[in-house]
Amino acid sequence: MSDTSAVTVLLVEDDEVIRRSVALALERYGYRVTTAADGLDGLERFRDERPDLLLLDVMLPGLDGIGLCRRIRETSTAPVLMMSARGDSLDVVSGLEAGADDYVVKPVDTAVLVARIRSLLRRATFAPAQRQEQGSRTGTADRLVFGDLAVDPAALEVYRDGEEVALAPTELRLLLEFAEHPGIVLDRQTLLRNVWDYGWDGDSRVVDLCVQRLRKKIGADRIETVRGFGYKLRR
């Protein structure tokens, strides 16, 4: 999405000063921003407006950011960026486990925030070119097949035992990265660079938690942990 004026961000933040300053900063970059001051109002606005991206504070009255993220994930794969006051490990892990795609620490640096938003939007809207297949071809010619798992990179579809698997955009990009390199160990920094678009040493917890979510959907034994190195997709 190069036209940011067409992108709607829902910002849910109970601190009025932070809410106003972040909204103004994003609007200066051309985003259309709607706001809510608590989790329940945020959930209602999400249902009414279906924004392109959600920016959620962890600590919210009524319904906290973790609970709000879980409710959103029941019906939507829209990118979710969490904001944590301290970068507390429990806050970060809880947010990522609830289905958030990434997080930033308050006070939020505007340049970092905008870079994270752009990265999330690229992940949510990407349309990769046809990839050279590296798995064994079975059935549909364009599918990469790994045991009971079938990945169609062109159609952006994933099947397990013949049933389609619904993946969030970040989970799909992560799986496609593994499917391009079956049997090859990918370290966390490589995954941060290729999947999260981080050009710096990001927090590897986002990788670990996304792998955990992906395992629940495609099978716990499909992605192997290579202790001290990273992860690999079993052929």
Number of C-alpha atoms within 10 A of each C-alpha: 12 9 8 14 13 12 16 18 25 24 24 30 26 19 13 11 10 14 17 13 13 21 19 15 16 19 15 10 12 15 19 19 20 17 19 20 18 22 26 19 15 24 19 12 17 23 13 9 12 15 19 19 22 26 25 29 29 26 19 21 13 13 18 17 30 25 19 24 27 16 15 20 17 9 9 14 20 20 25 25 25 23 26 23 14 12 14 11 11 10 20 25 17 17 30 26 19 20 25 31 24 25 25 20 17 13 12 15 11 14 11 12 20 15 13 19 21 16 17 24 19 17 20 20 10 12 12 12 8 11 13 10 17 14 19 14 14 12 10 10 10 18 24 26 23 19 13 13 20 28 23 20 24 13 12 16 15 23 18 17 11 10 11 13 17 14 18 22 21 24 24 22 22 20 23 21 18 20 25 17 18 19 16 15 17 19 16 20 19 15 21 20 14 14 21 23 18 17 10 9 11 15 14 13 15 23 25 18 21 20 19 16 18 21 17 11 14 21 12 13 11 18 21 16 16 12 7 7 11 18 22 21 21 17 17
